[in-house]
Amino acid sequence: MAAASIQAIALTVIICIRYHRSLRQVEDLLFERGIDIYDETVRFWSNRFGPMFVAEIRLTWPQVFVATSIF
């Protein structure tokens, strides 16, 4: 896989996870950046690579936030 396509996948998944946008909104945002993909591709990438991104974020998340409960 080319570096550009890896960056496109990462950008797509981060937008979906971080900003909670719909598939069509993510498709439109990426089209404005010059990446022409379908909303089904966004769904596939989010379902396939999303859990990996979340797991990586949780590993780097400070343990203070994990161990503390607000209740």
N, C-alpha and C positions, 0 to 999 in steps of 0.2 A: 504494500500500500504506500502511496506517495505521502510525503509529509503534509501536503496541502489537504489531502482527503482526511487524514487523521485530525488535523486542526478543525476541519469543517464538522466532523463528527463530534469532537469535543465541544465546540461552540454550540452546536445544536442541543446536545444533552445538557450543558450548563444552563442554557436559556430555559429549557423545559423545567429543570429541577429548581433553579434559583428563582425564576420570575413567575412560575406557574402560568405560562401562556398556553393558549390552545394550539393545537397542531397547525391550524391555518395561520395563526398569528406568527408562529415561529417560521413557517414557510415564507410568509411575507417579509419578515425581518431579514431572513437570509437572502431572499431575492434582492432586497435593497443593497446588500453587501456583495452581490454578484454571484451568489450560490443558488443555482436553479435546481431545486429538488421538489418532490411531491410530499404532501402531508403524510402519506403512508410510510415514506422513508423516514420522516421525523419520528413517527410512532415506533417503527422497527428499531431505529437507533436508540431511542429512549428506553425501550423495553430491554434491549440487548445489552447496552453499555451503561445505562443509568445505575444499576446496582453496583457496578464496579466503581463508578465515580463516588457514589454515596459511601461505600466502604472505605475508599481512600480518604475522603473528607473526615470520616469518623475516626480514622487512625491519627490524623493530624489535629483533631479537635482537642483543645485543652481538657485535661481530665477533671478540672474544677467544675466545668459545666456538666459533665457526664455524671459525676458523683453527687452533685447537689440537686435536691428536689425543691420545687417551690411549694409543695404541699406539706 
